[in-house]
Amino acid sequence: MKRNHAFPIEEKLAALEHALKLLNTSITITHTPMRTLKSMVKGNIIQPTIEKLEKFANLKM
């Protein structure tokens, strides 16, 4: 029976996630079917930033 082999990017993401856990951070890397850095950045950085900007804009008006 063959073992499932992770793609190199998945191995790197798993290593990064482990390192972040060792640093006691609250970040988690979500495992989506694509498992790309692009989706991580979009979901974890860009979307919260947009939400904060929208809240700031609503407070100013």
C-alpha positions as CSV (number, residue, x, y, z in Angstrom):
1,M,0.0,0.0,0.0
2,K,1.4,3.4,-1.0
3,R,1.7,6.2,1.6
4,N,0.2,9.5,0.7
5,H,3.0,11.9,-0.1
6,A,2.5,15.5,0.8
7,F,3.4,18.1,-1.8
8,P,6.6,20.1,-0.9
9,I,4.5,23.3,-0.2
10,E,2.3,21.3,2.2
11,E,5.4,20.0,4.0
12,K,6.7,23.6,4.3
13,L,3.3,24.8,5.6
14,A,3.2,22.1,8.2
15,A,6.7,22.9,9.4
16,L,5.8,26.6,9.5
17,E,2.6,25.8,11.5
18,H,4.7,23.7,13.9
19,A,7.2,26.5,14.4
20,L,4.5,29.0,15.1
21,K,3.0,26.7,17.7
22,L,6.4,26.5,19.4
23,L,6.4,30.3,19.5
24,N,3.0,30.1,21.3
25,T,1.1,32.1,18.7
26,S,-2.6,31.9,18.0
27,I,-2.2,31.5,14.3
28,T,-3.4,28.3,12.6
29,I,-2.9,27.3,9.0
30,T,-6.1,26.1,7.5
31,H,-5.8,23.1,5.2
32,T,-7.9,23.8,2.2
33,P,-7.9,21.6,-0.9
34,M,-5.5,24.0,-2.6
35,R,-3.4,24.6,0.5
36,T,-1.7,27.6,-1.1
37,L,-0.1,30.6,0.6
38,K,-2.3,32.9,-1.5
39,S,-5.5,31.6,0.2
40,M,-3.9,31.8,3.6
41,V,-2.8,35.4,3.1
42,K,-6.2,36.3,1.6
43,G,-8.1,34.7,4.5
44,N,-5.9,35.6,7.4
45,I,-4.5,39.0,6.5
46,I,-6.4,40.8,3.8
47,Q,-10.0,40.0,4.9
48,P,-9.5,41.2,8.5
49,T,-7.8,44.3,7.3
50,I,-10.7,45.1,5.0
51,E,-13.1,44.6,7.8
52,K,-11.1,47.0,10.1
53,L,-11.0,49.6,7.3
54,E,-14.8,49.3,6.8
55,K,-15.4,49.7,10.6
56,F,-13.1,52.7,10.6
57,A,-14.9,54.3,7.6
58,N,-18.2,53.8,9.3
59,L,-17.0,55.5,12.5
60,K,-15.8,58.5,10.5
61,M,-19.1,59.1,8.7
